[in-house]
Amino acid sequence: MSLFASAADAAYALVRPIIHATDGEAAHNLTLSALQPLPRARSALTSPVLATELAGLHFPNPVGLAPGFDKDARVAHAMPHFGFGFVEVGTLTPLPQDGNPRPRLFRLVEDGAVINRMGFNNGGQAKAAERIACLLRHGLPVPLGINIGANKDSANRIADYAKGTTAMAPLADYLTVNISSPNTPGLRALQDRGALEALLDGVAAAQPEGGAKPVFLKVAPDLEPADIDDIVAVALGKGLAAVIVSNTTVTRPALVSRHAAEAGGLSGAPLAKLSLERVRDFHVASGGKVPLVAAGGIASAEQAWERIRAGASLVQIYSAMVYAGPGLAARIAQGLEKLAVRDGFARVADAVGVGE
């Protein structure tokens, strides 16, 4: 584990009681403020066992930072210090927006979970583009994904995704089209086959000529088998680079926290089983032909390994860090290396989709 990750974990263990006594969103903003002055990472945690190729990109290791943590690309420069093999910023909308009223972020400590109804709060794509351009001038040792969305009051959401593609594709290693947040009314309707085809056509038309970037699609875990079949058919037909499975859930498994009834998307430990099932569903439905990125409820190397064996090429984490600390990515990556060797694989990538 890197010195940054180890030191950060030690510091987090000391201040966690204070952080958890603070409003969740305020604590998150304080975390970003603390990370922003860190020096730019010049290297990434990697090894021949961990290195992964996907969509023509080289990932030093398969553990990424999920979007939502760094919405406005303020700390992407520092995140490889903590073991991340790739970083995804956003969700970014064409125009700045405040998001939903506060409070809108809740820790469910007893459940190891988080509920959020943030509503794509961000400073807009133009400001983020300035930060990312500066970051790229200095270099980043891991792939950078940019997650794009539509403004809540947009009259033409497909046009918003096209605008996002035009603005952010030149800066991204890959783009993520996020149509699965439960906190923007009507957004998940874009997962319907006809709407999805039209959306991806709009995104493709907005790609820079001669420099199109890989497109990932982020889907909800709350899908029926017919929905999965339709999304797979569209993914194959439109040449999507990957599907990210999954976003937060609007379902409520057995929860004990006092915040269990809050509206919004649930993430963290209670999402693990549902998200794993969806990874398996997408892998089976596509016959392994659609690359998958697993997100939701991953808090250990064993859980990440389970997703990889179920069909995921990469994994992403966020909510688990609220409870396990900032060094979690490094611990998962190093644990994956040990698990691959234990199970007789020369590379983690060789275990994608092999089953239990």
Protein Blocks (a to p, Z undefined) as FASTA:
>chain_A
ZZklmmmmmmmmmmmmmmmmpcfklmmmmmmmmmmmpccdfbdcddfklpcceehiacfb
fcdcdehjlmnopmmmmmmmnopabdcedjddfbacebjaddfbdcdfknopacddekop
aebjklmmmmmmmmmmnopabdcdddddddfklcblklmmmmmmmmmmmmpmbdcddfkb
fkbghklmmmpmklmmmmmmmmmmmpcehiaccddddddfbbcfklmmmmmmmmmmnopa
bdcdddddfbdcddfbfklmpgcddedjklmmmmmmmmmmmmmmnnopaccddeehiabf
klmmmmmmnopabdcdfklmmmnojklmmmmmmmmmmmmmmnopabfklmgonbZZ
